[in-house]
Amino acid sequence: MAAKIYVCDNCGFLFTRTGECDQCPDCGKKMVRDASPEEKEEFAKRQKEYNC
């Protein structure tokens, strides 16, 4: 199963998980959804910037 990029609608945290995710690992709220194409681009940019 491939990793997916998620975003929290409460705190804006962008993160990846393998499989489904319903809770933000940063703030703990259950306001998580799949990232939009623009948010996925932002996530990739941040990873490249921080060499992750």
Contact map, one row per residue, 1 for C-alpha under 8 A:
1110000000000000011000000000000000000000000000000000
1111000000000000011000000000000000000000000000000000
1111100000000001111000000000000000000000000000000000
0111110000000001111000000000000001000000000000000000
0011111000000111100000000000000001100001000000000000
0001111100000111100010000000000111100000000000000000
0000111110011110000000000000000111100010000000000000
0000011111111100000000010000101110000000000000000000
0000001111110000000000000000001110000000000000000000
0000000111110000000000000010101000000000000000000000
0000000111111000000000000010000000000000000000000000
0000001111111100000000000000000000000000000000000000
0000001100111110000000010100000000000000000000000000
0000111100011111000000000000000000100010001000000000
0000111000001111100000000000000000000000001000000000
0011110000000111110000000000000000000000000000000000
0011110000000011111110000000000000000000000000000000
1111000000000001111100000000000000000000000000000000
1111000000000000111110000000000000000000000000000000
0000000000000000111111000000000000000000000000000000
0000010000000000101111110000000100000000000000000000
0000000000000000000111110000011110000000000000000000
0000000000000000000011111001111100000000000000000000
0000000100001000000011111111111100000000000000000000
0000000000000000000000111111000000000000000000000000
0000000000001000000000011111000000000000000000000000
0000000001100000000000011111100000000000000000000000
0000000000000000000000111111110000000000000000000000
0000000101000000000000110011111100000000000000000000
0000000000000000000001110001111100000000000000000000
0000000111000000000001110000111110000000000000000000
0000011110000000000011110000111111000000000000000000
0000011110000000000001000000001111100000000000000000
0001111000000000000000000000000111110000000000000000
0000111000000100000000000000000011111111000000000000
0000000000000000000000000000000001111111000000000000
0000000000000000000000000000000000111111100000000000
0000000000000000000000000000000000111111110000000000
0000001000000100000000000000000000111111111000000000
0000100000000000000000000000000000111111111100000000
0000000000000000000000000000000000001111111110000000
0000000000000000000000000000000000000111111111000000
0000000000000110000000000000000000000011111111100000
0000000000000000000000000000000000000001111111110000
0000000000000000000000000000000000000000111111111000
0000000000000000000000000000000000000000011111111100
0000000000000000000000000000000000000000001111111111
0000000000000000000000000000000000000000000111111111
0000000000000000000000000000000000000000000011111111
0000000000000000000000000000000000000000000001111111
0000000000000000000000000000000000000000000000111111
0000000000000000000000000000000000000000000000111111
